[in-house]
Amino acid sequence: MDRHRSMLRRGFSHGTDSDIYSNTKYVNDPIHGYIDLSKTILQFVDTPQFQRLRHLKQLGSSYYVFPGASNNRFEHCIGTSHLASQVLQGLSQRQPELGITERDFRCVALAGLCHDLGHGPFSHVFDNEFIPRVCDNTSWSHEEGSEMMLHYAIDDNSIDIDEDDVTFIKRLIRGSRTGTGDEKLFLFDIVANQRNGVDVDKFDYIQRDCYNVGVKSSYDFSRLMLNSRVIDDQICYNHKEAYNLAEMFHTRYSLHKRVYSHRAAKAIEFMLVDAMTIANPVLRISDAIHDPRQYQNLTDEVIRDIERSREPELQEARNIIKRINTRDIYRFVDEFIIPPDLVSVVTSSTITEAAIVGFRADGDDFSEADILIDFCRIHYGMRSENPVDHINFFSKYKPDEKFSIPSEIISLCMPQKYEECIVRIFTRSPTKRKQIQQAVRKMVAKLSSRIMGADEDGISSLSIAASPSNITPNRGLTLPDDTEDSILKRRRLDFGHV
């Protein structure tokens, strides 16, 4: 036992408090093993504001598709705080000249712990989809919510913390290097790295999400942590880790492609947003973003609140939730990737519900209310840019000189593009899916002809000079001529659900 305690102390102590073991509790995490929770960290963990994160699914609606995706913001934040401390401990041991202080350790660990305090029901569904729909002209983000809940946790639980530390923690959560005063700039690369996206938030959620959904990860974040050092106030990496970093960003892209933006998960996301939008005038869900006391009680359980309600105004919302529970979900209709040189032309003002309705065939009975359009941007973390191009490296021969590494030196098999925009069409009415797909493809064909300057009226208002691109639907997604009713019935008979 004494040997085990000694190993734990060497593995987790910051090397600054002589009595850290007596003030520390340990939790066993499936990703990182034993994690130490110091007295300072526990002050925040053992609050209603942080415990709330146990009731927020990390992957939102993806849990309805991937049964293992039951991980919550609670364990992610603890893991992120742990990795933030480990990164700083490694830098302090390898480069004592950095002068990393106990305050640096404390604030960076708390920033990692509290960076997601402000997430709403089903995580990004709340601030990216629900709030923009119900709050016109409101640009609210979960980062703002995190700052609100951080202050509330401190005040509500009488946590003794210096106001300058609180300001520093909020800056670390934002990852902004501007207006940092005398703070060490490399500290802003740890929790939320705005320079290149290499941070412990990503280290934890990529590994944790892969573990829970059963996706294999081919990159090793522990090697990155061991092979890092500070040069010119930036965290840089050994040049041998260039491909490892490229794999990290590829894994991020793969998770977005295969899990976070899964078609069924997106369909259910639309349903959750519809249900909360209908319930909002009664439950005043959106008001919580301005009131931390109300926000503290706002979790994924809001869906259960709607189900338990008896207000007649919420009947439609209850019906939507029942459809989710009986797997009668909104249906995917079609999708197409927009060529990069057409992204500025083919936009949400071009592809609209009204535009699709305009291509209805005789006898079609769908309306704008039946159609849902999703503009899905998936990238490696920095839009169209390769994030590895923004990372600096060092060699063992000159460890204090930083340099960049071009992609073609890392590998000739690196991607040529780092971002894609996918337009996806869904419907609230499964029986109308075939009609809507046919209308969508007529619209796409018409749009493509106009872009290529082949409009029958000679009008090329959307044309791009010498553009070689075209919008091509995927033939593999073409629906059969069977009626949607027969397809749904056959699937229910064969599998018990859709």
C-alpha positions in Angstrom: 0.0 0.0 0.0 2.8 2.4 0.9 4.5 1.7 -2.4 1.2 2.3 -4.2 0.7 5.6 -2.4 4.2 6.6 -3.3 3.6 5.9 -7.0 0.3 7.9 -7.0 2.0 10.8 -5.3 4.8 10.8 -7.9 2.3 10.5 -10.7 -0.1 13.2 -9.7 1.6 15.6 -7.3 2.5 19.0 -8.7 5.5 19.0 -6.5 4.5 22.2 -4.7 2.4 21.1 -1.6 4.1 18.9 0.9 0.8 17.6 2.2 -0.9 17.2 -1.2 -1.7 13.5 -0.5 -3.7 14.3 2.6 -5.7 16.9 0.7 -6.3 14.8 -2.4 -9.0 12.3 -3.4 -8.6 9.9 -6.3 -11.1 8.7 -8.9 -10.5 5.9 -11.3 -11.2 7.1 -14.9 -11.6 4.6 -17.8 -9.5 6.8 -20.0 -6.7 8.2 -17.8 -6.7 5.8 -14.9 -6.3 7.3 -11.4 -7.0 11.0 -11.4 -6.2 13.2 -8.3 -8.7 15.7 -7.2 -7.0 18.3 -5.0 -8.8 20.3 -2.3 -8.9 23.3 -4.7 -10.5 21.2 -7.4 -12.9 19.5 -5.0 -14.2 22.9 -3.9 -15.7 23.2 -7.4 -16.5 19.6 -8.1 -18.6 19.3 -5.0 -21.0 22.1 -6.0 -24.5 21.8 -7.5 -23.3 23.8 -10.5 -20.6 21.3 -11.4 -22.6 18.2 -10.4 -25.2 19.4 -13.0 -22.8 18.2 -15.7 -23.6 14.6 -14.7 -26.9 15.2 -16.5 -25.6 16.5 -19.8 -24.7 14.0 -22.5 -21.3 14.8 -24.0 -22.5 13.7 -27.5 -26.0 15.1 -27.3 -28.4 13.3 -29.7 -25.7 10.8 -30.7 -26.6 8.7 -27.6 -29.9 7.8 -29.4 -27.8 6.2 -32.1 -24.7 4.9 -30.3 -25.7 3.1 -27.1 -22.2 3.5 -25.7 -22.3 7.3 -26.0 -23.6 7.7 -22.5 -20.6 9.8 -21.3 -21.4 13.1 -19.8 -19.7 16.5 -19.5 -18.9 15.7 -15.9 -16.2 13.2 -16.5 -14.9 15.1 -19.6 -14.3 18.2 -17.5 -12.5 16.2 -14.8 -10.4 14.5 -17.5 -9.6 17.8 -19.1 -8.5 19.3 -15.8 -6.3 16.3 -15.1 -4.6 16.6 -18.5 -4.1 20.3 -18.1 -2.2 19.7 -14.8 -0.2 16.9 -16.4 0.9 19.1 -19.3 2.0 21.8 -17.0 3.7 19.4 -14.7 5.7 18.0 -17.6 6.7 21.4 -18.9 7.7 22.5 -15.4 10.0 19.4 -14.9 11.6 19.7 -18.4 11.9 23.5 -18.3 12.2 24.8 -14.8 13.3 28.2 -16.2 9.7 28.8 -17.2 9.0 29.7 -13.6 5.6 28.0 -13.5 4.0 28.8 -10.2 1.4 27.2 -8.0 -1.1 29.8 -9.1 -0.4 28.8 -12.7 -1.2 25.2 -11.8 -4.3 26.1 -9.9 -5.8 28.4 -12.5 -5.0 26.1 -15.5 -6.5 23.1 -13.7 -9.6 25.1 -12.8 -10.0 26.4 -16.4 -9.9 22.8 -17.6 -12.4 21.8 -15.0 -14.9 24.6 -15.6 -14.6 25.1 -19.3 -17.9 23.4 -20.1 -20.0 24.6 -17.1 -22.2 26.5 -19.5 -23.4 23.8 -21.8 -27.1 23.4 -22.1 -29.4 20.4 -22.8 -27.8 18.0 -25.2 -24.6 20.1 -25.3 -24.1 21.9 -28.6 -27.7 21.3 -29.7 -28.8 24.0 -27.2 -26.5 26.9 -28.1 -26.0 26.1 -31.8 -29.6 25.1 -32.8 -32.2 25.9 -30.1 -31.2 29.3 -28.9 -30.8 30.8 -32.4 -34.2 29.5 -33.3 -36.1 31.0 -30.3 -34.0 34.0 -29.6 -33.7 36.3 -32.6 -30.6 38.4 -32.8 -29.0 36.6 -29.8 -25.4 35.4 -30.2 -25.2 33.5 -27.0 -22.6 30.7 -26.6 -21.9 28.0 -24.0 -18.6 29.8 -23.2 -20.7 32.8 -22.0 -22.7 30.3 -20.0 -19.5 28.9 -18.5 -18.5 32.3 -17.2 -21.9 32.9 -15.8 -22.0 29.5 -14.0 -18.4 30.0 -12.8 -19.3 33.2 -11.0 -22.5 31.6 -9.6 -20.6 28.6 -8.3 -18.1 30.8 -6.5 -20.8 33.1 -5.0 -23.3 30.3 -4.2 -20.8 28.1 -2.4 -18.7 30.9 -0.8 -15.5 29.7 -2.5 -12.5 31.7 -1.4 -10.7 32.6 -4.7 -9.0 35.8 -5.7 -10.8 37.9 -8.3 -7.7 38.2 -10.4 -7.6 34.4 -10.5 -11.2 34.3 -11.7 -10.4 36.7 -14.5 -7.3 34.6 -15.5 -9.4 31.4 -15.5 -12.0 32.9 -17.8 -9.3 34.0 -20.2 -7.8 30.5 -20.2 -11.2 29.1 -21.0 -11.5 31.4 -24.0 -7.9 30.7 -25.0 -7.5 34.3 -26.0 -4.0 35.7 -25.9 -5.2 39.3 -26.1 -5.3 41.5 -23.0 -3.5 38.9 -20.9 -1.2 41.4 -19.1 1.8 39.8 -17.5 0.5 36.2 -17.8 2.6 33.6 -19.5 1.3 33.3 -23.0 2.0 29.6 -23.4 -0.5 28.9 -20.7 -3.3 29.9 -23.2 -2.3 27.0 -25.4 -3.3 24.3 -22.9 -7.1 24.3 -22.3 -8.5 26.1 -25.4 -5.7 26.7 -28.0 -7.0 29.3 -30.4 -3.7 29.3 -32.4 -3.8 25.8 -33.8 -6.4 23.7 -31.8 -3.9 21.4 -30.0 -5.2 21.4 -26.5 -6.2 19.1 -23.6 -9.9 19.6 -24.3 -9.4 17.9 -27.6 -7.0 15.2 -26.1 -9.7 14.2 -23.7 -12.9 14.3 -25.8 -11.4 12.6 -28.8 -10.1 9.7 -26.7 -13.2 9.5 -24.5 -15.7 9.7 -27.4 -13.7 7.0 -29.4 -13.8 4.8 -26.4 -17.5 5.2 -25.8 -18.8 4.8 -29.3 -16.4 2.0 -30.2 -14.3 3.9 -32.8 -10.6 3.1 -32.9 -8.2 6.0 -32.5 -4.7 5.8 -34.2 -3.1 8.8 -32.5 -1.4 9.0 -29.1 -2.0 12.1 -27.1 0.4 10.9 -24.3 3.3 11.1 -26.7 2.4 14.7 -27.6 2.4 15.6 -23.9 5.8 14.0 -23.4 7.3 15.6 -26.5 6.4 19.2 -26.0 8.3 22.2 -24.8 7.9 26.0 -24.7 9.7 28.1 -27.3 9.0 31.8 -27.7 6.0 31.5 -25.4 4.4 28.9 -27.5 4.0 25.2 -26.9 5.9 23.3 -29.6 6.3 19.6 -30.4 9.2 17.3 -31.4 9.3 17.1 -35.1 8.8 13.3 -34.8 5.2 14.0 -33.7 4.1 15.8 -36.9 2.3 12.7 -38.3 0.8 12.0 -34.8 -0.7 15.5 -34.8 -2.0 15.0 -38.3 -3.7 11.8 -37.1 -5.2 13.7 -34.2 -6.9 16.2 -36.5 -7.9 13.3 -38.9 -9.5 11.5 -36.0 -11.4 14.6 -35.0 -12.7 14.9 -38.6 -13.6 11.2 -38.6 -15.7 11.6 -35.4 -17.6 14.5 -36.9 -18.2 12.6 -40.1 -19.2 9.3 -38.6 -20.6 10.1 -35.2 -21.4 13.8 -34.4 -23.1 14.5 -37.7 -24.7 11.0 -38.1 -27.9 11.3 -40.1 -30.1 9.6 -37.6 -28.5 11.7 -34.8 -29.2 14.8 -36.8 -32.8 13.8 -37.4 -33.3 13.3 -33.7 -31.5 16.6 -33.0 -34.1 18.3 -35.2 -36.9 16.6 -33.2 -35.4 17.6 -29.8 -35.1 21.2 -31.0 -38.7 21.1 -32.3 -40.0 19.8 -29.0 -38.1 22.4 -26.9 -39.2 25.2 -29.3 -42.8 24.3 -28.9 -42.4 24.0 -25.1 -40.4 27.2 -24.7 -43.4 29.6 -24.4 -44.7 27.5 -21.5 -41.5 26.3 -19.8 -39.5 29.5 -20.6 -36.5 27.4 -21.3 -34.5 30.1 -23.1 -34.9 32.5 -20.2 -32.4 30.4 -18.3 -29.4 31.8 -20.2 -29.8 35.0 -18.3 -30.4 33.5 -14.8 -27.8 31.1 -13.3 -30.2 29.8 -10.7 -32.6 28.7 -13.4 -29.8 27.5 -15.6 -28.5 25.2 -12.9 -31.6 23.1 -13.2 -31.6 23.0 -17.0 -30.3 19.7 -18.2 -31.2 16.9 -20.6 -34.0 16.2 -18.2 -36.0 19.0 -19.8 -37.3 16.4 -22.3 -38.6 14.4 -19.3 -40.2 17.6 -18.0 -42.1 17.9 -21.3 -43.1 14.3 -21.2 -44.4 14.6 -17.6 -46.4 17.8 -18.3 -50.1 17.8 -18.7 -50.4 21.2 -20.3 -52.4 21.0 -23.5 -50.1 23.5 -25.1 -47.3 20.9 -24.9 -49.2 18.0 -26.5 -47.4 18.5 -29.8 -44.0 18.5 -28.1 -45.0 15.3 -26.2 -46.0 13.7 -29.5 -42.6 14.5 -31.0 -40.8 12.9 -28.0 -43.0 9.9 -28.3 -42.0 9.6 -31.9 -38.3 9.5 -30.8 -39.1 6.8 -28.2 -40.9 4.7 -30.8 -38.2 5.3 -33.4 -40.6 7.1 -35.7 -37.9 9.7 -36.3 -37.7 12.4 -39.0 -36.2 10.9 -42.1 -33.1 11.6 -44.1 -33.9 12.6 -47.7 -30.8 13.4 -49.6 -27.4 15.1 -49.4 -24.7 16.6 -51.7 -21.3 18.0 -51.2 -20.8 21.6 -52.3 -17.6 22.0 -54.4 -15.2 24.4 -52.6 -15.4 27.1 -55.3 -19.2 27.1 -55.0 -19.5 27.4 -51.2 -19.9 31.2 -51.4 -22.7 30.8 -54.0 -24.7 27.8 -52.8 -25.8 29.0 -49.4 -28.7 28.8 -47.1 -30.3 31.7 -49.0 -30.0 29.6 -52.2 -31.1 26.2 -50.9 -34.4 26.9 -49.0 -37.6 25.1 -48.1 -39.5 27.4 -50.5 -37.1 26.6 -53.3 -37.6 22.9 -52.9 -41.4 23.3 -52.8 -41.2 25.2 -56.1 -40.1 22.0 -57.8 -43.1 19.9 -56.6 -44.5 17.5 -59.2 -48.2 17.3 -60.0 -49.9 15.4 -57.2 -47.1 16.1 -54.6 -48.6 17.2 -51.3 -45.6 18.2 -49.2 -45.1 21.8 -47.9 -42.3 23.9 -46.4 -43.2 22.6 -43.0 -42.3 19.0 -44.1 -38.7 20.0 -45.0 -35.6 20.5 -42.9 -32.3 21.6 -44.3 -28.9 21.2 -42.7 -25.8 22.9 -43.9 -23.1 20.8 -42.3 -19.5 22.0 -42.3 -16.9 19.3 -41.3 -13.2 20.2 -41.2 -10.0 19.4 -39.4 -10.4 22.2 -36.9 -9.4 25.3 -38.8 -11.9 25.5 -41.6 -10.2 25.2 -45.0 -6.7 25.4 -43.5 -4.5 22.5 -42.4 -4.0 23.0 -38.6 -0.6 21.3 -38.7 0.6 24.3 -40.7 0.0 26.4 -37.6 2.1 24.2 -35.3 5.7 24.8 -34.5 8.2 22.0 -34.0 11.7 21.5 -32.6 14.5 19.0 -33.0 16.7 17.3 -30.4 19.7 19.0 -31.9 18.3 22.5 -31.5 15.5 22.2 -28.9 15.2 26.0 -28.4 14.5 26.8 -32.1 11.1 26.4 -33.5 10.2 25.7 -37.1 7.2 24.6 -39.2 6.9 21.5 -41.3 5.2 21.5 -44.7 2.5 18.9 -45.3 4.4 17.3 -48.2 7.3 16.5 -45.9 5.1 14.9 -43.3 3.4 12.6 -45.9 2.6 12.6 -49.5 -0.8 11.1 -48.6 -2.0 14.1 -46.6 -5.4 15.5 -47.6 -5.6 18.1 -50.3 -8.7 19.7 -48.8 -9.4 20.2 -45.1 -13.0 21.3 -45.1 -16.3 20.1 -46.7 -19.7 21.6 -46.8 -22.5 19.1 -47.0 -26.1 20.1 -47.7 -28.5 17.5 -46.2 -32.3 17.4 -46.5 -34.6 15.8 -43.9 -38.3 15.5 -43.6 -40.7 15.6 -40.7 -43.1 13.4 -42.8 -41.5 10.0 -43.7 -44.2 9.2 -46.2 -43.3 12.2 -48.3 -39.6 11.4 -48.5 -39.6 10.2 -52.1 -41.6 13.3 -53.3 -39.2 15.6 -51.6 -36.1 13.9 -52.9 -37.3 14.1 -56.5 -38.0 17.9 -56.0 -34.6 18.4 -54.4 -32.8 16.7 -57.4 -34.8 18.8 -59.9 -33.7 21.9 -57.9 -30.1 20.8 -57.8 -30.1 20.1 -61.6 -31.5 23.5 -62.3 -29.1 25.2 -59.9 -26.1 23.4 -61.5 -27.2 24.4 -65.0 -27.4 28.1 -63.9 -24.0 27.9 -62.3 -22.5 26.5 -65.5 -24.2 29.3 -67.5 -26.7 26.9 -69.2 -30.0 28.4 -68.0 -32.6 28.2 -70.8 -33.3 31.9 -70.4 -29.6 32.7 -70.8 -29.6 34.1 -67.2 -26.4 33.3 -65.3 -26.9 35.3 -62.1 -25.2 32.5 -60.1 -22.5 31.6 -62.6 -18.9 31.5 -61.7 -16.3 32.2 -64.4 -14.5 29.1 -65.7 -15.9 27.0 -62.8 -15.2 23.3 -63.4 -17.5 22.3 -60.6 -20.9 20.9 -60.5 -23.3 19.7 -57.7 -23.8 16.0 -58.1 -26.2 14.0 -55.9 -25.1 10.6 -54.7 -26.7 7.8 -56.8 -26.4 5.5 -53.9 -29.0 7.6 -52.0 -31.6 7.4 -54.7 -34.8 6.1 -53.2 -36.7 3.1 -54.7 -40.1 3.5 -56.3 -41.7 1.7 -53.4 -44.0 3.9 -51.3 -42.4 5.0 -48.0 -45.2 3.4 -46.1 -44.3 -0.1 -47.4 -40.6 0.4 -46.6 -41.4 1.5 -43.1 -43.8 -1.3 -42.5 -41.4 -3.9 -43.9 -38.5 -2.6 -41.6 -40.7 -2.6 -38.5 -41.8 -6.2 -39.3 -38.3 -7.4 -39.8 -36.4 -5.5 -37.1 -39.0 -4.2 -34.7 -38.1 -0.6 -35.3 -36.7 1.7 -38.0 
